[in-house]
Amino acid sequence: MKPFAFIAAFFLTVGAAALSSARLPLPQSVRGAGKIPVVVELFTSEGCSSCPAADEALRELAASQSLPGIEVVALGLHVDYWNRLGWKDSFSSSEFTERQRVYAQRFGEGSYTPQAVVNGRYELVGSRRQALREAVLQAAQAPRASVRLTQAAQGTLQVTVDDQPVGSQPAEVLLALTETELASQVGRGENRGRLLRHAAVVRVLRRLGTVAANGSFAATVPLQLDAQWKARNLRAVVVVQEQASRYIVGVATLPLGGVESPQ
């Protein structure tokens, strides 16, 4: 058995009882309001032969936005533990591997690819399309904080968090910059000869700070955009995540096509 390639059903922790309906209704309090953002983190690698199907599933779900009342926010996190097996994933990071390890402790499972984590609450094999949709629908039911993300002065973003759900635990605020329309021609390893098209790839993941005891947070964040990134495909994603449970309790997104990085 190849490292980190495990039987999918063994790791599927989104049980049928918890996700019995593929047509879960949205809470009455948010019907008719703006779409509810739900984060899907996909831990993936260009060296893993099982990963392209998961990338495709998330890419299509995020592009179609076919779940009523929900905005699927894709975060493609490329891990680096496959790099020693014949192909180095240029998008991979030890930081993302560590983030997955923390989730593994939370869920009581080992790290594997392709793993999808939905709002920090559910984990499953990322290529299981129906299970992924059901997990997203389930995650949309949870109470959430109010998060606002706007362009401030040139090259900066304004992040504001308030109205944390009652009973929320201490939380941190993270900023991810993602880029879509990325692809790689793989020359070695399990995917040798394949052109891989990725879901939104996380280029940067930064910790901005912690939410205050009164449930609020505010910061002006400078942007540092690499000249090689295509601005029209960039998006900022702010995530409010409980530190102990790892539940994501607030999300906001902003396209960066018209934002210039400070010189």
Helices and strands as residue ranges (DSSP letters): H 8-11, G 28-30, E 36-44, H 51-64, E 70-78, G 83-85, H 94-107, E 115-118, E 122-125, H 129-139, E 146-151, E 156-162, E 171-179, E 183-185, E 195-197, E 201-210, E 217-222, G 231-233, E 234-242, E 248-255
